[in-house]
Amino acid sequence: MAHSFSPITRRRLFAGVSALAFAVSAGAAFAADPIKIGLVTALSGQSALAGEAISRGMTIAIDEVNAKGGLLGGRMLELVRRDDEGNPAKGVTAARELIFREKVAVLFGGLDTPVSMAIVPMINAEKVPFMGPWAAGTGVTKNPGNPNFAFRVSAVDEIVNVGMLDYAQKTFKATKPGLILVNNPWGESNEAGLKAALAAKGMSAVGMEKFQDNDVDVVPQLTRLRAAGADVLFMVGNVGPSAQVVKSLDRMGWKVPIVSHWGPAGGRFTELAGPSGKDVHFVQTYSFFGKQSPVGERVIGALKAKYPNIKGVDDITPAVGVANAYDGLHLSALAIAAAGSTDGDAVRQGFYKIGKYEGLIKTYETPFKPGVHDAIQAGDYVWAQFIENRILPVGVTN
């Protein structure tokens, strides 16, 4: 028997069906909302090249995750970037915008240790996981946060400092190191790490000098180190000031080996430093030169396909920005998947649940544990120098 509904009843039924359809539609839309990944880094200035390398590494990894269906039932990853101009105050402002307005699930903090150190208290307070693809200050991950939301796929000062000493002894037979360090929190982090590395071998520096980020003449500091008998210089500084150290040495006519942290790799170092820039040996986490793993070959191909200005491995520079960011993004995606949500504390614990991941830099095995938030360890570094504007592993000429 057919049912006959009054006009009012029909309207109510229609409204109910419409509401149900809207709810289903809204649920589907919510499920498809992108998962935003934030990036605060230098996208202008002398280190812009490194900031762009970080962006590209993240983008290639995001493309791979999205091509496999995204995360959490089909939600695509979306990169949201902000330029900090290498300035801690601007970095904090940018991070605040990404956290509160964009609601990023993970915040990547770019280049400079002072910027990252300024952001870390905020991410711990707001319970937003932080991934460091560059800044090497020991205190970025070894911070007072409890729980600690800062993770890193990058160099770590206290580990690099041991490597710098070992390399100087092995390569240059150095016994009287002098320290020439930028006068900021990154320099302070390396001062502590280098002194500890030297003390562990019963050694001490013959002298330590600081320079400012905007110094154009470091001759007075270097003159004191030469007078103290330094037979190698341990240098820590970003592109511009490191170039000024090299040019000051040239003006002095002092040929002394320089073993550097990776600051020179971040931009136009050889252009700024001149011909002697090639004599600086610096640490790296990865090189695209030489035989590559299948992951390396895939990443090189993806970079060439996506960025027309990348014709070959010469154009993937600085390599560490691409490699650290690529692995850091994939590890972050694994943490989100392990968490089953974008809740900050769940994602933080998700990092501890990562097992084996075949990355670009290496195959990671449980890379993060409570108290161990750095995935790159002492055996993962390579030493490099500039050869005709290309960053090559030491001893490799083409």
ABEGO torsion letter per residue (X at the ends): XBBBBBAAAAAAAAAAAAAAAAAAAAAAAAAABBBBBBBBBBABEAAAAAAAAAAAAAAAAAAAAAAAGEBGGGBBBBBBBBBAGGBAAAAAAAAAAAAAAAGBABBBBBABAAAAAAAAAAAAAAGBBBBBAABABAAAABBABOBBABBBBBBBAAAAAAAAAAAAAAAAGBABBBBBBBBBAAAAAAAAAAAAAAAAAGBBBABBBBBBAABABAAAAAAAAAAAGBABBBBBEBAAAAAAAAAAAAAAGBBBBBBBBAAAAABBAAAAAEAAAAABBBBBABBABEBBBAAAAAAAAAAAAABAABABAAABOBAAAAAAAAAAAAAAAAAAAAAGBABAAAAAAAAAABBBBBBAABBBBGABBBGBABABBAAABBBBBBBGGBBBBBGBAX
